[in-house]
Amino acid sequence: MRILVVEDRPEVARFIVKGLREELYAVDGATTGPEGLSMAQVGDYDAIVLDVMLPGMNGFDVAAALRQRRISTPILMLTVKDHVEDKVRGLDAGADDYLVKPFAFAELLARLRALLRRRDGQAAADLRLADLAMDPVSHRVQRAGKPVELTQREYALLEFLMRNRGRVCTRTAIIEHVWDMNFDSNTNLVDVHIRNLRAKLDDAFSPKLIHTVRGVGYVLREE
């Protein structure tokens, strides 16, 4: 899943970006309000972590501008302000959740997972399709009750497919959500990782869940 972090303090930005990447998210960063607004409009993000006090344009205005442009990406707003009025202002501007600094990184992760569940219309924390189950908290994956060992990138790819199960995912969409903006889209890594997932998740099981849509991409579904 791809996250945009808009934070001007380098030490805070490094802390968040490093932690998210360790949790297998693809992460892009911006350091000013206008830069964050521009990236959020151009990029296809699953969530935005947005600081309030930003140079050039504050987070309240960034959130409001995104909503005015009908960009519905979930926004987790960060701020040192814990007054009720500031929280109300952020939520009214279009933020979906609010986290006061300093915060525990585990809480930021939990709030992001909750935003992604609400966006996907999920009630349960884990993701399931047929006898395939994955736990976004522990990163455990099982097929027919048997544990499946995945690399970090294979896990990230499977999570994206699971959150979009039943929908055809183009190679471009996969690249945008599983790899960050520095990824070389001219490689065949997506196809290589799909082959690896099939070997681990489909070859010894039935029904097959990973399907190729020729000329378009891939879809995870039960047939």
N, C-alpha and C positions, 0 to 999 in steps of 0.2 A: 504494500500500500504506500502511496506517495503523499508526503506531508510537506507543507510549506511552513517554515518557521520565520516569522518576521520579528526580529529582536535586534536592537541597536547596541546593546552591551555585549562586547565580544566574549567575556567570560561566561555570561549566561547563555549566549547563543551556542558556544562550544559545548557546554554542559548538556543542553537539550539535544543538539544535533548528534553528539557522540552517543548519548543514551538511546535515542531513537534508532540510530543505525545498528547499535548492538541488539536491538529488538527486531531487527530485520526490516525496518521501514526504509524506503527510499526517501531521502530528505533533500530539499532545496532550501536555500536561505536568502533572506533579504534583510537589509539593515536600516531602511528608511520607509516611511509610509508610502510615498509615491512608487518606490520600487516594489514594495509588497503588493500594492494595488495592481500594478502593471503585470507582475508575474501571476497573480491570482486570476487575472482576466485571460491571460494567454495559456497558462498551464492547466492541465486537467488534474486537480488535486482531490484526494479523498478527505482531507481535513486541513485546516489552517490553525496554527498556533500563533496568536497575534498579541503582541505587547501593546499597551495603551500609550505609553510615553515614547513616541517615535519622532525623529527629526523630519521636518517637511510636511507631515500630516499625521495627526494622532490616530490611534487605533479605533476610536469611536467613529471617526470620519471615514476611515478605510472600510470598516464593517458596513456602515450606512451606504457608502458608494457601491460596494459589491452587491448589496441587496437591491439597490435602485437599478442596477444593471441585470437583475434577475439571476445572479450567481448564487446558488443555494448551498455551496460547499459548507459543511459544518465548521464553525469557528469557535475555538477555545481561546478566550481572552485572558491575558496575563497582566497583572498590575500590582503595584505596591499599595494601592489604595483599597482599603477595606470598608469604606463607608457605604451604607445602603444606597445612597443616592448615586454613587459611581457604578455600583452593580446594576442598578435599574437602568442607568443611562447606557451601559454596555449592552444589556439584554434588549433594550428598546432599539438600539442601533442595528441589531441583527445578530449579535453573538448568541451562540447556543448554550454556552457554559462559561463559567468565570472562575479563575483560580488566582488566589492572592499569593504574592511573593512574600517571604521565601516559602517554597513548597517542597514536598517530598516527591522525587521523580516517580515513585510508584503510584502516587495519586494522579499525576499528570497522565501516565499510561492508562490507568483505570478510567479516567474521564474520556480519553481519546477512544478507548474501546467502547465505552457507552455511547459516544456520539456515532461511531460507525455502526453499532447495532441499531440505533434509532433510525439512522439513514437507510439501513437495509431492511427495516421493518422486522427485526429479530427480537424475540423475547429472551431466548436462552443465550448464555455466554458462548457456548461451543457452536461449531458449524458442522452441519450434517447433510449428507446426501447418500441415500441407500444405506449401505453398511460402512460408509466412509465417514469418519469423525475426526475433527481437529479441534484442539483447545488453544485459543489464542493467548491464554495466560501462561500455560506451561510449555506450549509449542509441541505438545504430544500429538501424534497422528496415528490413527488405527484404521485398519481395513478388516472387516469381519472379526473384530475383536483382537486382531493381531497387531502389535506395534510395528510401525514403518519408520525406518531411519531415513531422514532427508537431510541434504545439505542446507545451509542457510538460504541460498538462492532458490533451491527447489521448494523450500517451505514458503518463501515469499510468493513465488509463482502460484503455488497451490492455494494459498490464502486468497489471492486475487481472483482466481477461477472460482473458488468456493463462494466468495461474496457476490459473484456474478453468475452463479450457477443458473443454467437455462438460457443464458444470453451468449451470443457469439462475441468473443473477444478478439479483436484484430491484433496482429503482431504489433502495430503501432501503439495501441492501447496498452498492451502488455508491457512494452518497453517503457511507456510513460509512467506506469504505476509500479513497476517492479524494479526498474533501474532509475537512477537519477539523471539529471540533464546532461551529465558528462558521458553518458553511455554512447558507444559507437553503434548506431543503428544499422550499419552496413554489415554487421557480422551475423552469423547464423546461430547465435547463442540461444535465442528463444526456442528454435526447433530442437537444439541439442537438449535443452532442459526439459522440453515436452517429452522427448524420447526417454529421458531418464525417469521422469515421473511415471510414464506408461509402464516401464520395466518394473518399477517398484509397486505401483498401485493397481495396474490392470492385468498384466500378463498372467498372474497366477490366480486371478479372481474373476467372478462373473456376478453381475453384468459389467461390461466395459463402460467406463464413465467418461473418459477423455476422447473427444471426437474431433476430427479435422473437418473444417468447412473449407473446401478447396477454393483457393484464390482469396480467401478472407482471413481465416485464423482458426481459432479453436473454441470449443464449447464443452463445459462440464455438465453432463446431464445423464439421467437414467433412462434407458430405452427398453 
